[in-house]
Amino acid sequence: MEHLHSEELNKENKILRILRASYLSSILALFFGMVCFILIDVTKVIPHVLVGFACLNFLTTYFLQKKIPILHLSTLSFSLALIGAFAITLYSGGINSPFIFVLFVVVLGGYLNSQKFVTGYSAFVFLLILLVFTQSFSEFKIVENVVPLASKSIFSLLSILIAIYFLINIFSVNLIKTHQALHDAKNNLELQLNEKETLLKEVHHRIKNNLQTVSSLLSLQSRTIDDISTKGLLKNTQNRVISMAMVHEMLYMRKDIARIEYKPYVTELTAFLMKSIKGADSAVQFRLDIPDIKLGIDTAIPLGLLINETITNALKYGFNENEKGEIYLKIEKIAEENYLLYIGDNGKGFSENITYKTTASLGLKLIHNLTRQLRGTITRDLSKKGTNYVIKFTEISQSIT
């Protein structure tokens, strides 16, 4: 609503500037006509044309201001100005007339105002100039120079001043039009970007809601199952779904809808996993060292799932009930799109002979598959107690921005 009001206000200001310029043109033409008639003894044709143009231009401007239907103001004004300038040029010396500068400025203004008909307009102006030129030859002359020799200098001065005024006025109006066009284009672009951002936020919001619905269905399903192993599988799947839902939640809640701040995400994810698997009173502590980085959704989700699997395994199998321990996670940026993830625990660990190829553990297989998805490599650090990984990964370029 505010955008529409601003557009209407700008349009009204633009019309007011054009109306003001048109009124001033009429006043200037009337003044020049009176000067010709009273002060410099130019009494034939020229002052009558100037006064006639002033009156007609004043009327068309008045009609437009009162919103009375009439031809487009600028088109009619330039037509009147062109006819008037042509007539005065003919009766003040033809091709040698100082008023030809005014004719040139009016032609320029008409060109800028009617670019849709530039070919026809150019041909018409070309014929007018030829007609003006023919009046230099006595055998073709149909009009006489009505400006007395004694008044020629003053007439030239006034003609040049009027030409300069019209030139400045034409360029200022066109600059205003250009500025207005750029302003409108900028507003339209901002409106489209805002609509796109709102739509994308709505998409992320819906995805998050759908994933939470899936999580709730898994939770309800697990309540009907007595088998502890199957119940645990459903719980793990539920946690994976929630880790993805968190990414979409952060994307629609924050200003940047393409990338998420990863430190708050990991902090929230680890707190959720701790509460879900060990409970609020667990003796296991987290040590997080994550820089202020933003990752796109194509990187954030697989990396989040990888972290989810690693921490889930550590919480479930790395420590006995109520046993103290520590899980650490560190992300280090090593190049423009390359990162190192140090993640592990100081728990019981498992045999170095067990790999994702030899085990039936879905979690371990997922960790390696997600590393490949991130175009990375994974190395197990056997020099430390517990289970520890060094994972090199690459930020995946956004497929849709």
Secondary structure as the mmCIF struct_conf table of DSSP 4:
data_model
#
loop_
_struct_conf.conf_type_id
_struct_conf.id
_struct_conf.beg_label_comp_id
_struct_conf.beg_label_asym_id
_struct_conf.beg_label_seq_id
_struct_conf.end_label_comp_id
_struct_conf.end_label_asym_id
_struct_conf.end_label_seq_id
HELX_RH_AL_P HELX_RH_AL_P1 GLU A 2 ILE A 38
TURN_TY1_P TURN_TY1_P1 LEU A 39 LEU A 39
BEND BEND1 ILE A 40 ILE A 40
BEND BEND2 LYS A 44 VAL A 45
HELX_RH_AL_P HELX_RH_AL_P2 ILE A 46 GLN A 65
TURN_TY1_P TURN_TY1_P2 LYS A 66 LYS A 67
BEND BEND3 LEU A 71 LEU A 71
HELX_RH_AL_P HELX_RH_AL_P3 LEU A 73 LEU A 90
TURN_TY1_P TURN_TY1_P3 TYR A 91 GLY A 93
HELX_RH_3T_P HELX_RH_3T_P1 GLY A 94 ASN A 96
TURN_TY1_P TURN_TY1_P4 PRO A 98 PHE A 99
HELX_RH_AL_P HELX_RH_AL_P4 ILE A 100 ASN A 113
HELX_RH_3T_P HELX_RH_3T_P2 GLN A 115 PHE A 117
HELX_RH_AL_P HELX_RH_AL_P5 VAL A 118 THR A 134
TURN_TY1_P TURN_TY1_P5 GLN A 135 SER A 136
BEND BEND4 PHE A 137 PHE A 137
TURN_TY1_P TURN_TY1_P6 SER A 138 PHE A 140
BEND BEND5 VAL A 143 VAL A 143
BEND BEND6 VAL A 147 VAL A 147
HELX_RH_3T_P HELX_RH_3T_P3 LEU A 149 SER A 151
HELX_RH_AL_P HELX_RH_AL_P6 LYS A 152 ARG A 223
TURN_TY1_P TURN_TY1_P7 THR A 224 THR A 224
HELX_RH_AL_P HELX_RH_AL_P7 ILE A 228 MET A 253
BEND BEND7 ARG A 254 LYS A 255
BEND BEND8 ILE A 257 ALA A 258
STRN STRN1 ARG A 259 GLU A 261
HELX_RH_AL_P HELX_RH_AL_P8 TYR A 262 LEU A 273
HELX_RH_PI_P HELX_RH_PI_P1 MET A 274 LYS A 278
TURN_TY1_P TURN_TY1_P8 ALA A 280 ASP A 281
BEND BEND9 ALA A 283 ALA A 283
STRN STRN2 VAL A 284 ASP A 289
BEND BEND10 ASP A 292 ASP A 292
STRN STRN3 LYS A 294 GLY A 296
HELX_RH_AL_P HELX_RH_AL_P9 ILE A 297 ASN A 313
HELX_RH_PI_P HELX_RH_PI_P2 ALA A 314 GLY A 318
BEND BEND11 PHE A 319 PHE A 319
TURN_TY1_P TURN_TY1_P9 GLU A 321 ASN A 322
STRN STRN4 GLY A 325 LYS A 333
BEND BEND12 ALA A 335 GLU A 337
STRN STRN5 ASN A 338 ASP A 345
BEND BEND13 ASN A 346 GLY A 347
TURN_TY1_P TURN_TY1_P10 GLU A 352 ASN A 353
TURN_TY1_P TURN_TY1_P11 TYR A 356 THR A 358
HELX_RH_AL_P HELX_RH_AL_P10 LEU A 362 GLN A 373
TURN_TY1_P TURN_TY1_P12 LEU A 374 ARG A 375
STRN STRN6 THR A 377 ARG A 380
TURN_TY1_P TURN_TY1_P13 LEU A 382 SER A 383
BEND BEND14 LYS A 384 GLY A 386
STRN STRN7 ASN A 388 THR A 394
HELX_LH_PP_P HELX_LH_PP_P1 GLU A 395 GLN A 398
BEND BEND15 SER A 399 SER A 399
#
